[in-house]
Amino acid sequence: MTERPPKIALFVTCLVDLMRPSVGFAAMRLLERAGAEVVVPKKQTCCGQPAYNSGDEADARAIAQQVIDVFEGYDTVVVPSGSCGGMIKEHYPKLFADDPAWKTRAQTLAARTQELTQYLAENLDLNDVSATVNGTVTYHDSCAGMRELGIKDQPRKLLATVDGLELKEMDDTESCCGFGGLFSIKYPDVSGAIVDKKADNVEAQKTDMLSGGDLGCLMNVAGKLKRRGSNVRVYHIAEILAGMTDQPGVGDAET
Amino acid sequence: MTHEPHCQDFLKASEKALKDDQLQELLNRTLKSGFQKKRLMSMARLPEYDQLRDQARDVKNHILDHLDAYLERFELQVKKAGGHVHWAQDAEQAREIILKICQNAGAKTVTKGKSMIAEEIDLNDYLQDAGLVPIETDLGEYIIQLREELPSHIIAPAFHLSKTQVAETFKEHHTHLDPDRDMVEPTSLLKEARKELREKFIQADVGITGANFLIAETGTAMIVTNEGNGDLTQSLPRVHIALSSIEKVVPTLEDATLFLRLLARTATGQEQSVYNTFFTGPKRDGDLDGPEEFHMVLLDNRRTELLGSEFRDILRCIRCGACINHCPVYGVTSGHAYGWVYPGPMGSVLTPHFVGIKEAHLLPSACTMCGRCGEVCPVRIPLPDLLRNWRGHAFNAGKPGGLQRMGLKVWAWLAKRPTLYHAITPIKIWGMKLLAGKRGRFKSMIGAGGWTKTRDLPAPQGGTFQSRRQKGER
């Protein structure tokens, strides 16, 4: 009997869905390359982070329940975002601390959820050079992915499989870019000053590209780089791994 | 700046800090190549560092579970050693107790070692109003006392000032000295402060210090300093008052050493602070020095309320300042922007408790949730969770209000209705895409003014992932 391919549900994340669908298509290609059967449940919307981090627990719980409902029954749920992955894995169980039935369901989903680079690093053949991207790249470690999910080596291992690509590490790669979801809108000057430092570190490496695993952070840094007139192109790591850097980067004009 | 909270001014105050190039330079240098780097180096020299953090967290939790018992034991041992113990419910009581001890001692001049608790209860102004002359002896505290400012950091109170500003302050206040004296070198500032303070040390009738740890088994109060000013404050005057909040108690001397191994390393990257001073009761017969009277003031100031709340973990804090040193927001705003005594992540947890969430609601949300504060905390306080708890209280109290709240509510309403969500969002996104044209980003946009004030807003690619996939795109 041949083993059936793992059935993976892709949590697209609202930012990817709305702002940069190519990250979703890249993720699908990569997951399929890893031998999975990919499903994208239609009833998904958002993971509830905006409500949760704004102290609106009731809405955060309601949205989490919806996500738990939609994503139950798959072998694995993959998320191309450290912060949304962290939300499901770390925070959903906390949201239902006083509700044993939902807590169990939240824990089950948490146990089956993986951030994209985590899943790929474990399941892609890292000796198989399937993508070619000529140029240099620097990588920003997004906070939630790194601190809540332990993502650090996985993206680097994956980037090393890309033919023609050289990774140049920037200073303070682990420091926050100042995005913080609604923080970036609520405290624009403070957020702007923090992302200025990140943009300094990116530009100091003189790379062609910046990459990362969280579209929110990338939109923030790209927005700052573009405002400063920088030519560094910004891509989600999924886009680089899928060889999709012939399209405009985040915030780039179409040619 | 006074001790009255100004937390509602966070936006204005942070803007001011951001425009202060000198402050930005100080923050960059002192935090990154100073505190952060030194902490990493000292951690590397202590392989069991993380294991000690677990142990420290567990010991602190055990103490909080048995706080009453350890405090009673501490009280008993202080009395046995010949000291007096005073329990203060709140700031008012603590101030009254301290003033009374000073008055009984016929005190005029009071020297003070650095104490955040004294800042918390605004002790100096109170003593001054009663006709006493309190003099801060920690160099940083001395400087901000002259300038009538609050500390901008819990371990480096004058962190926000350059040596030029310090020189100006000294020239303004030390008017009996030659106005043309050379004050370029930091050592000349240090020497001048030392000379000024030496006289005060000898004049003082009462010395007031804080305490880093209270050791229950021996009735010992303990402080760490790098300047030795705590020792002189404690041992030279006739009367020594130690002021501490109740959660500083630890069971044994050995427990205190566990925390000492973590405290300086995490705070400044030192193996140990230069001075570790243990004081147990007043001078005994035959002792060469030490105070004739020792008074221990134990302050609750609503900490027992914290003990029974979802903020209990903050009581593990050993005031090392690591969370402050690593916070990206503090790193560009500095301490005064937070508008009260305690800045940074630990401050944004404590301040709402002391001044109320309505006053302080901006602080827990002035945080990117990057999690670094929790990562560096030597006693593993889950600071991001505690900050989020406060956001919950703020939300329930109607903060944020107005457009922000409405925007959030609309988003949540839509997120809970997937069919509607997927019907509406592609249309909105195509609209945005059309607006952006081929530019790929917005320089400004209605409704996104906050974002586009400091950076461009990347435009959407067009269509949603879900709608494009529906049409067969792969």
Interface residues (C-beta under 8 A of the other chain):
Chain A: V12 C14 V16 D17 L18 M19 R20 P21 S22 V23 G24 F25 M28 R29 V40 K42 K43 Q44 T45 C46 G48 P50 A51 Y52 N53 S54 G55 D56 E57 D59 A62 I63 Q66 K94 C143 A144 R147 E148 D172 E174 S175 C176 G178 F179 G180 G181 L182 F183 S184 I185 K186 Y187 P188 D189 V190 S191 G192 A193 I194 V195 K197 M219 N220 A222 G223 K224 K226 R227 P248 V250 G251 D252 A253 E254
Chain B: L11 S14 E15 L18 Q24 K32 P328 V329 G331 V332 T333 S365 A366 C367 T368 M369 C370 G371 R372 G374 E375 D385 R388 W390 R391 G392 H393 A394 F395 N396 P400 Q404 L408 K409 W411 A412 L414 A415 K416 P418 T419 Y421 H422 T425 I429 K438 R439 G440 R441 K443 A448 G450 W451 K453 T454 R455 D456 L457 P458 A459 P460 Q461 G463 T464 F465 Q466 R468 R469 E473 R474
